[in-house]
């Protein structure tokens, strides 16, 4: 019977990667402390270093995109309500 792979949260990965960046402990010591494989510690550290610049760039972009999605949803709702109002006003005019 095969084991199910463990999945780690993004917060946990960031915690391990930041601990690795500090350099206070070796990769093996960190892996033992967090109960993960040493290669995972190295991989998460590398990903953090590669994507660190994106943290500052994409935060405003994601907020703007989310705001635009909310605006689109609201415009669709306004359109739907306008159609319903026009339909009901025609029914009352009869």
Phi and psi in radians as a Rosetta constraint file:
Dihedral C 1 N 2 CA 2 C 2 CIRCULARHARMONIC -1.501 0.35
Dihedral N 2 CA 2 C 2 N 3 CIRCULARHARMONIC 2.622 0.35
Dihedral C 2 N 3 CA 3 C 3 CIRCULARHARMONIC -1.438 0.35
Dihedral N 3 CA 3 C 3 N 4 CIRCULARHARMONIC 2.584 0.35
Dihedral C 3 N 4 CA 4 C 4 CIRCULARHARMONIC -1.438 0.35
Dihedral N 4 CA 4 C 4 N 5 CIRCULARHARMONIC 2.367 0.35
Dihedral C 4 N 5 CA 5 C 5 CIRCULARHARMONIC -1.191 0.35
Dihedral N 5 CA 5 C 5 N 6 CIRCULARHARMONIC 2.450 0.35
Dihedral C 5 N 6 CA 6 C 6 CIRCULARHARMONIC -1.388 0.35
Dihedral N 6 CA 6 C 6 N 7 CIRCULARHARMONIC 2.462 0.35
Dihedral C 6 N 7 CA 7 C 7 CIRCULARHARMONIC -2.034 0.35
Dihedral N 7 CA 7 C 7 N 8 CIRCULARHARMONIC 2.302 0.35
Dihedral C 7 N 8 CA 8 C 8 CIRCULARHARMONIC -1.833 0.35
Dihedral N 8 CA 8 C 8 N 9 CIRCULARHARMONIC 2.513 0.35
Dihedral C 8 N 9 CA 9 C 9 CIRCULARHARMONIC -1.274 0.35
Dihedral N 9 CA 9 C 9 N 10 CIRCULARHARMONIC 2.802 0.35
Dihedral C 9 N 10 CA 10 C 10 CIRCULARHARMONIC -1.115 0.35
Dihedral N 10 CA 10 C 10 N 11 CIRCULARHARMONIC -0.597 0.35
Dihedral C 10 N 11 CA 11 C 11 CIRCULARHARMONIC -1.131 0.35
Dihedral N 11 CA 11 C 11 N 12 CIRCULARHARMONIC -0.725 0.35
Dihedral C 11 N 12 CA 12 C 12 CIRCULARHARMONIC -1.130 0.35
Dihedral N 12 CA 12 C 12 N 13 CIRCULARHARMONIC -0.769 0.35
Dihedral C 12 N 13 CA 13 C 13 CIRCULARHARMONIC -1.064 0.35
Dihedral N 13 CA 13 C 13 N 14 CIRCULARHARMONIC -0.729 0.35
Dihedral C 13 N 14 CA 14 C 14 CIRCULARHARMONIC -1.141 0.35
Dihedral N 14 CA 14 C 14 N 15 CIRCULARHARMONIC -0.688 0.35
Dihedral C 14 N 15 CA 15 C 15 CIRCULARHARMONIC -1.086 0.35
Dihedral N 15 CA 15 C 15 N 16 CIRCULARHARMONIC -0.777 0.35
Dihedral C 15 N 16 CA 16 C 16 CIRCULARHARMONIC -1.171 0.35
Dihedral N 16 CA 16 C 16 N 17 CIRCULARHARMONIC -0.756 0.35
Dihedral C 16 N 17 CA 17 C 17 CIRCULARHARMONIC -1.123 0.35
Dihedral N 17 CA 17 C 17 N 18 CIRCULARHARMONIC -0.697 0.35
Dihedral C 17 N 18 CA 18 C 18 CIRCULARHARMONIC -1.175 0.35
Dihedral N 18 CA 18 C 18 N 19 CIRCULARHARMONIC -0.652 0.35
Dihedral C 18 N 19 CA 19 C 19 CIRCULARHARMONIC -1.115 0.35
Dihedral N 19 CA 19 C 19 N 20 CIRCULARHARMONIC -0.650 0.35
Dihedral C 19 N 20 CA 20 C 20 CIRCULARHARMONIC -1.195 0.35
Dihedral N 20 CA 20 C 20 N 21 CIRCULARHARMONIC -0.631 0.35
Dihedral C 20 N 21 CA 21 C 21 CIRCULARHARMONIC -1.191 0.35
Dihedral N 21 CA 21 C 21 N 22 CIRCULARHARMONIC -0.550 0.35
Dihedral C 21 N 22 CA 22 C 22 CIRCULARHARMONIC -1.045 0.35
Dihedral N 22 CA 22 C 22 N 23 CIRCULARHARMONIC -0.659 0.35
Dihedral C 22 N 23 CA 23 C 23 CIRCULARHARMONIC 1.391 0.35
Dihedral N 23 CA 23 C 23 N 24 CIRCULARHARMONIC 0.204 0.35
Dihedral C 23 N 24 CA 24 C 24 CIRCULARHARMONIC -1.240 0.35
Dihedral N 24 CA 24 C 24 N 25 CIRCULARHARMONIC -0.562 0.35
Dihedral C 24 N 25 CA 25 C 25 CIRCULARHARMONIC -2.156 0.35
Dihedral N 25 CA 25 C 25 N 26 CIRCULARHARMONIC 2.779 0.35
Dihedral C 25 N 26 CA 26 C 26 CIRCULARHARMONIC -1.328 0.35
Dihedral N 26 CA 26 C 26 N 27 CIRCULARHARMONIC 2.874 0.35
Dihedral C 26 N 27 CA 27 C 27 CIRCULARHARMONIC -1.053 0.35
Dihedral N 27 CA 27 C 27 N 28 CIRCULARHARMONIC -0.706 0.35
Dihedral C 27 N 28 CA 28 C 28 CIRCULARHARMONIC -1.123 0.35
Dihedral N 28 CA 28 C 28 N 29 CIRCULARHARMONIC -0.706 0.35
Dihedral C 28 N 29 CA 29 C 29 CIRCULARHARMONIC -1.155 0.35
Dihedral N 29 CA 29 C 29 N 30 CIRCULARHARMONIC -0.711 0.35
Dihedral C 29 N 30 CA 30 C 30 CIRCULARHARMONIC -1.123 0.35
Dihedral N 30 CA 30 C 30 N 31 CIRCULARHARMONIC -0.725 0.35
Dihedral C 30 N 31 CA 31 C 31 CIRCULARHARMONIC -1.090 0.35
Dihedral N 31 CA 31 C 31 N 32 CIRCULARHARMONIC -0.698 0.35
Dihedral C 31 N 32 CA 32 C 32 CIRCULARHARMONIC -1.189 0.35
Dihedral N 32 CA 32 C 32 N 33 CIRCULARHARMONIC -0.713 0.35
Dihedral C 32 N 33 CA 33 C 33 CIRCULARHARMONIC -1.159 0.35
Dihedral N 33 CA 33 C 33 N 34 CIRCULARHARMONIC -0.719 0.35
Dihedral C 33 N 34 CA 34 C 34 CIRCULARHARMONIC -1.630 0.35
Dihedral N 34 CA 34 C 34 N 35 CIRCULARHARMONIC -0.006 0.35
Dihedral C 34 N 35 CA 35 C 35 CIRCULARHARMONIC 1.005 0.35
Dihedral N 35 CA 35 C 35 N 36 CIRCULARHARMONIC 0.876 0.35
Dihedral C 35 N 36 CA 36 C 36 CIRCULARHARMONIC -2.289 0.35
Dihedral N 36 CA 36 C 36 N 37 CIRCULARHARMONIC 2.938 0.35
Dihedral C 36 N 37 CA 37 C 37 CIRCULARHARMONIC -1.317 0.35
Dihedral N 37 CA 37 C 37 N 38 CIRCULARHARMONIC 2.501 0.35
Dihedral C 37 N 38 CA 38 C 38 CIRCULARHARMONIC -0.997 0.35
Dihedral N 38 CA 38 C 38 N 39 CIRCULARHARMONIC -0.554 0.35
Dihedral C 38 N 39 CA 39 C 39 CIRCULARHARMONIC -1.179 0.35
Dihedral N 39 CA 39 C 39 N 40 CIRCULARHARMONIC -0.510 0.35
Dihedral C 39 N 40 CA 40 C 40 CIRCULARHARMONIC -1.181 0.35
Dihedral N 40 CA 40 C 40 N 41 CIRCULARHARMONIC -0.687 0.35
Dihedral C 40 N 41 CA 41 C 41 CIRCULARHARMONIC -1.065 0.35
Dihedral N 41 CA 41 C 41 N 42 CIRCULARHARMONIC -0.804 0.35
Dihedral C 41 N 42 CA 42 C 42 CIRCULARHARMONIC -1.118 0.35
Dihedral N 42 CA 42 C 42 N 43 CIRCULARHARMONIC -0.722 0.35
Dihedral C 42 N 43 CA 43 C 43 CIRCULARHARMONIC -1.133 0.35
Dihedral N 43 CA 43 C 43 N 44 CIRCULARHARMONIC -0.798 0.35
Dihedral C 43 N 44 CA 44 C 44 CIRCULARHARMONIC -1.152 0.35
Dihedral N 44 CA 44 C 44 N 45 CIRCULARHARMONIC -0.629 0.35
Dihedral C 44 N 45 CA 45 C 45 CIRCULARHARMONIC -1.129 0.35
Dihedral N 45 CA 45 C 45 N 46 CIRCULARHARMONIC -0.776 0.35
Dihedral C 45 N 46 CA 46 C 46 CIRCULARHARMONIC -1.094 0.35
Dihedral N 46 CA 46 C 46 N 47 CIRCULARHARMONIC -0.746 0.35
Dihedral C 46 N 47 CA 47 C 47 CIRCULARHARMONIC -1.100 0.35
Dihedral N 47 CA 47 C 47 N 48 CIRCULARHARMONIC -0.702 0.35
Dihedral C 47 N 48 CA 48 C 48 CIRCULARHARMONIC -1.092 0.35
Dihedral N 48 CA 48 C 48 N 49 CIRCULARHARMONIC -0.784 0.35
Dihedral C 48 N 49 CA 49 C 49 CIRCULARHARMONIC -1.149 0.35
Dihedral N 49 CA 49 C 49 N 50 CIRCULARHARMONIC -0.673 0.35
Dihedral C 49 N 50 CA 50 C 50 CIRCULARHARMONIC -1.215 0.35
Dihedral N 50 CA 50 C 50 N 51 CIRCULARHARMONIC -0.601 0.35
Dihedral C 50 N 51 CA 51 C 51 CIRCULARHARMONIC -1.820 0.35
Dihedral N 51 CA 51 C 51 N 52 CIRCULARHARMONIC 0.170 0.35
Dihedral C 51 N 52 CA 52 C 52 CIRCULARHARMONIC -1.109 0.35
Dihedral N 52 CA 52 C 52 N 53 CIRCULARHARMONIC -0.676 0.35
Dihedral C 52 N 53 CA 53 C 53 CIRCULARHARMONIC -1.172 0.35
Dihedral N 53 CA 53 C 53 N 54 CIRCULARHARMONIC -0.539 0.35
Dihedral C 53 N 54 CA 54 C 54 CIRCULARHARMONIC -1.177 0.35
Dihedral N 54 CA 54 C 54 N 55 CIRCULARHARMONIC -0.362 0.35
Dihedral C 54 N 55 CA 55 C 55 CIRCULARHARMONIC -1.091 0.35
Dihedral N 55 CA 55 C 55 N 56 CIRCULARHARMONIC -0.711 0.35
Dihedral C 55 N 56 CA 56 C 56 CIRCULARHARMONIC -1.436 0.35
Dihedral N 56 CA 56 C 56 N 57 CIRCULARHARMONIC -0.495 0.35
Dihedral C 56 N 57 CA 57 C 57 CIRCULARHARMONIC -1.369 0.35
Dihedral N 57 CA 57 C 57 N 58 CIRCULARHARMONIC -0.812 0.35
Dihedral C 57 N 58 CA 58 C 58 CIRCULARHARMONIC -1.451 0.35
Dihedral N 58 CA 58 C 58 N 59 CIRCULARHARMONIC -0.207 0.35
Dihedral C 58 N 59 CA 59 C 59 CIRCULARHARMONIC -1.120 0.35
Dihedral N 59 CA 59 C 59 N 60 CIRCULARHARMONIC -0.759 0.35
Dihedral C 59 N 60 CA 60 C 60 CIRCULARHARMONIC -1.318 0.35
Dihedral N 60 CA 60 C 60 N 61 CIRCULARHARMONIC -0.562 0.35
Dihedral C 60 N 61 CA 61 C 61 CIRCULARHARMONIC -1.161 0.35
Dihedral N 61 CA 61 C 61 N 62 CIRCULARHARMONIC -0.714 0.35
Dihedral C 61 N 62 CA 62 C 62 CIRCULARHARMONIC -1.170 0.35
Dihedral N 62 CA 62 C 62 N 63 CIRCULARHARMONIC -0.690 0.35
Dihedral C 62 N 63 CA 63 C 63 CIRCULARHARMONIC -1.131 0.35
Dihedral N 63 CA 63 C 63 N 64 CIRCULARHARMONIC -0.730 0.35
Dihedral C 63 N 64 CA 64 C 64 CIRCULARHARMONIC -1.142 0.35
Dihedral N 64 CA 64 C 64 N 65 CIRCULARHARMONIC -0.707 0.35
Dihedral C 64 N 65 CA 65 C 65 CIRCULARHARMONIC -1.140 0.35
Dihedral N 65 CA 65 C 65 N 66 CIRCULARHARMONIC -0.736 0.35
Dihedral C 65 N 66 CA 66 C 66 CIRCULARHARMONIC -1.125 0.35
Dihedral N 66 CA 66 C 66 N 67 CIRCULARHARMONIC -0.719 0.35
Dihedral C 66 N 67 CA 67 C 67 CIRCULARHARMONIC -1.092 0.35
Dihedral N 67 CA 67 C 67 N 68 CIRCULARHARMONIC -0.700 0.35
Dihedral C 67 N 68 CA 68 C 68 CIRCULARHARMONIC -1.155 0.35
Dihedral N 68 CA 68 C 68 N 69 CIRCULARHARMONIC -0.664 0.35
Dihedral C 68 N 69 CA 69 C 69 CIRCULARHARMONIC -1.114 0.35
Dihedral N 69 CA 69 C 69 N 70 CIRCULARHARMONIC -0.712 0.35
Dihedral C 69 N 70 CA 70 C 70 CIRCULARHARMONIC -1.118 0.35
Dihedral N 70 CA 70 C 70 N 71 CIRCULARHARMONIC -0.710 0.35
Dihedral C 70 N 71 CA 71 C 71 CIRCULARHARMONIC -1.101 0.35
Dihedral N 71 CA 71 C 71 N 72 CIRCULARHARMONIC -0.746 0.35
Dihedral C 71 N 72 CA 72 C 72 CIRCULARHARMONIC -1.072 0.35
Dihedral N 72 CA 72 C 72 N 73 CIRCULARHARMONIC -0.739 0.35
Dihedral C 72 N 73 CA 73 C 73 CIRCULARHARMONIC -1.092 0.35
Dihedral N 73 CA 73 C 73 N 74 CIRCULARHARMONIC -0.753 0.35
Dihedral C 73 N 74 CA 74 C 74 CIRCULARHARMONIC -1.154 0.35
Dihedral N 74 CA 74 C 74 N 75 CIRCULARHARMONIC -0.696 0.35
Dihedral C 74 N 75 CA 75 C 75 CIRCULARHARMONIC -1.112 0.35
Dihedral N 75 CA 75 C 75 N 76 CIRCULARHARMONIC -0.678 0.35
Dihedral C 75 N 76 CA 76 C 76 CIRCULARHARMONIC -1.091 0.35
Dihedral N 76 CA 76 C 76 N 77 CIRCULARHARMONIC -0.727 0.35
Dihedral C 76 N 77 CA 77 C 77 CIRCULARHARMONIC -1.125 0.35
Dihedral N 77 CA 77 C 77 N 78 CIRCULARHARMONIC -0.724 0.35
Dihedral C 77 N 78 CA 78 C 78 CIRCULARHARMONIC -1.072 0.35
Dihedral N 78 CA 78 C 78 N 79 CIRCULARHARMONIC -0.762 0.35
Dihedral C 78 N 79 CA 79 C 79 CIRCULARHARMONIC -1.074 0.35
Dihedral N 79 CA 79 C 79 N 80 CIRCULARHARMONIC -0.737 0.35
Dihedral C 79 N 80 CA 80 C 80 CIRCULARHARMONIC -1.111 0.35
Dihedral N 80 CA 80 C 80 N 81 CIRCULARHARMONIC -0.780 0.35
Dihedral C 80 N 81 CA 81 C 81 CIRCULARHARMONIC -1.162 0.35
Dihedral N 81 CA 81 C 81 N 82 CIRCULARHARMONIC -0.618 0.35
Dihedral C 81 N 82 CA 82 C 82 CIRCULARHARMONIC -1.121 0.35
Dihedral N 82 CA 82 C 82 N 83 CIRCULARHARMONIC -0.756 0.35
Dihedral C 82 N 83 CA 83 C 83 CIRCULARHARMONIC -1.096 0.35
Dihedral N 83 CA 83 C 83 N 84 CIRCULARHARMONIC -0.759 0.35
Dihedral C 83 N 84 CA 84 C 84 CIRCULARHARMONIC -1.101 0.35
Dihedral N 84 CA 84 C 84 N 85 CIRCULARHARMONIC -0.731 0.35
Dihedral C 84 N 85 CA 85 C 85 CIRCULARHARMONIC -1.097 0.35
Dihedral N 85 CA 85 C 85 N 86 CIRCULARHARMONIC -0.785 0.35
Dihedral C 85 N 86 CA 86 C 86 CIRCULARHARMONIC -1.106 0.35
Dihedral N 86 CA 86 C 86 N 87 CIRCULARHARMONIC -0.711 0.35
Dihedral C 86 N 87 CA 87 C 87 CIRCULARHARMONIC -1.114 0.35
Dihedral N 87 CA 87 C 87 N 88 CIRCULARHARMONIC -0.789 0.35
Dihedral C 87 N 88 CA 88 C 88 CIRCULARHARMONIC -1.212 0.35
Dihedral N 88 CA 88 C 88 N 89 CIRCULARHARMONIC -0.597 0.35
Dihedral C 88 N 89 CA 89 C 89 CIRCULARHARMONIC -1.179 0.35
Dihedral N 89 CA 89 C 89 N 90 CIRCULARHARMONIC -0.607 0.35
Dihedral C 89 N 90 CA 90 C 90 CIRCULARHARMONIC -1.177 0.35
Dihedral N 90 CA 90 C 90 N 91 CIRCULARHARMONIC -0.642 0.35
Dihedral C 90 N 91 CA 91 C 91 CIRCULARHARMONIC -1.185 0.35
Dihedral N 91 CA 91 C 91 N 92 CIRCULARHARMONIC -0.585 0.35
Dihedral C 91 N 92 CA 92 C 92 CIRCULARHARMONIC -1.339 0.35
Dihedral N 92 CA 92 C 92 N 93 CIRCULARHARMONIC -0.450 0.35
Dihedral C 92 N 93 CA 93 C 93 CIRCULARHARMONIC -1.242 0.35
Dihedral N 93 CA 93 C 93 N 94 CIRCULARHARMONIC -0.334 0.35
